[in-house]
Amino acid sequence: MPAKRPVALTLTVLVAAFGLTACGGGNRWCEHDATDRKVSDRYCENDTPGYEWESGGKSKKKTKKSRH
């Protein structure tokens, strides 16, 4: 039975690692700044000028409430 403990520990660590990456980075994509067009993640991963990470948590449009 002692041989099962390292396997269980390894599986627990893997599940935790995948869970953390799914929550942290799964909701972002790479965009070209000038056109706001989604492009391959490799542009942002390579720090290519003119490309940046965008996320779904931010809203680009702001609405104003009318005062009547």
MONOR-V127814 format. One record per backbone hydrogen bond with DSSP energy under -0.5 kcal/mol. CO is the residue of the C=O (numbers start at 1). NH is the residue of the N-H. If there is no record, write none. Layout:
BEGIN
((CO & NH) (CO & NH))
END
This chain:
BEGIN
((1 & 4) (1 & 5) (2 & 5) (2 & 6) (3 & 7) (4 & 8) (5 & 9) (6 & 10) (7 & 11) (8 & 12) (9 & 13) (10 & 14) (11 & 15) (12 & 16) (13 & 17) (14 & 18) (15 & 19) (16 & 20) (17 & 21) (18 & 22) (19 & 23) (20 & 24) (21 & 25) (22 & 26) (25 & 28) (27 & 56) (29 & 54) (30 & 39) (31 & 33) (31 & 52) (32 & 36) (32 & 37) (37 & 32) (39 & 30) (40 & 43) (41 & 45) (42 & 46) (43 & 48) (44 & 47) (48 & 51) (50 & 33) (52 & 31) (54 & 29) (55 & 58) (58 & 60) (66 & 68))
END
